[in-house]
Amino acid sequence: MVFTAPPVADEKSSSALGIVRNNFSETFISSLRTFGRAVGVGLESVTGAASDIVRLRFQWREMVYQCWYLITVTAIPAILMAIPFGVIVSLQVGNLIHQLGADSLLGAAGGLGVIKQGAPMATGLLLGGAGAAAIAADLGARTIREEIDAMKTMGISPVHRLVIPRMVAMVIVAPLLNVLIIFVGVVAGYAVAIGAQGVTAGSYWQTFGSFTTATDVWLSLIKSIIFGFLVVVVACQRGLEAKGGPRGVADSVNAAVVLSVVSIVVVNLVITQVSTMFLPTRLA
């Protein structure tokens, strides 16, 4: 009589593969549901803001307070981030342009780099870091203290009372922050080009004005507004769904920051590709 060993290894591998498959499918479905809830919060915020303004029920005081808070936590970091952006772009591009013998084009390259990519990305990262963390922590703390449930019991919509003022404040602050970063970044790049790379002031501003158009500035402002909207929707959605005590609030803040940064990078890539196709760089 011949005895054969049971296929233990095959059973283990198949069970492990099944566990991985189930976890992947559950994660994918959960991600789709989370994305759907975030889209729902965004649509309700946009339509609710329009209706609140028309019916004179908009929370203006809360919106102004949130604007001031966002400015206080992002203005100084924006300046500190804009200076390295302008300097790095001016140095890296300047070295390459100097080897090609086209030093006069440094103003165009530095200005376009800061306006089209540096400023909106810095704005989005600042709002996604400081702004998203503050909003998610505030709403998450209200959620675990059951303030959100109490508002719903009293017939008060948390979206109209808390989310919409923060959304409008973020949309207002984002382009202002973007303009500040553009100004500081361009000035920093100009100082490096004049002081360290020997470019004349006239040629710098001439090429800057020749290649930089109003469309580039408007595109930068639109990108900053889109990034701010994404940040506030993600932060509010994660904050309103916080659970599990202080640990849940910390998890919601972490998720809000990470998701905001990832969404900003992905959306910036899409907008850059589309704008390059339909709005190529040209002489002003």
Phi, psi and omega in degrees: 000136182248128179256137178245140180287143179293149181285073183293318183295319180296320179295319180295318181294320179292321178293320178296319178295323177294322178295317179296319180296317180295318179296320180294316180294320178295319179295318180295315180294319178297323179294319178296319179294318178297319178297319178296319178294322177295319177297321178298318178297318180296315180294318179295325179293317182294309180294322179294323178296317179297316181291323179295321179293318181294319182272006178059040177243013182289140181277080184294320182296316178295322179295316179296319178298317180293323176299312181296321180295316180296322178295317182294328183269350184239344187294306181295313174302329178295317178296316180294330178277328182291325181298309177299325177301309181296320181292315183296315179298317182294319181289311184294311180291324181297321179296318179293316180294324179296322178293331178274353180076028181235056183298332183292343180274004181296324179297318179293314182294314180294318180295316179294323179296318180288316186289313188277331184235311186297310184295309179295323178293317177297320177299313180297319180291322177294313179293324178290335177272293183287313184293312181296320180297316181294316182292315180295322179293318180296308181291326177295319177295320177296325182290314182287340174274004178065022175290324179295317178296323178294322178296318178296322179296324179278002179082017179261127180281122177297330179293314181289325185276325188242318187283312185299314177300323178290324178294314179295320179298317180295320180293329178283317185287326185304308179294327177297317178295324179295318178296319178299317181292322177299313182298310182294319180295317179293319178295320178295317177296322177296317181297319179292319180296319181284317186278318188258336187245003172069026178275138179285149183296321182296315180293325179298307183288332179294313179289327177298315179287337182282323185260337182268121181251169177295333178296323178296319180292316179296321178296321177297318179294319179296319178298319179295322178294317178297318179297318178297321178296317178298317182298313185290325179293314180296316182294317180293319180296318179289323179292319180289341180256013179293143179203155178099021176080200181302326177298321178294324177296316178298319178295321179293322177295315179298315180295322180297316181294313183296312181296324178296314181296316181296316180295323178296316180296316181294313181294323178297322177297316181295313181297321180296317179295316181293316181293327177292325179290317188258339181231069180292158179293133182212168177290141180291000000 
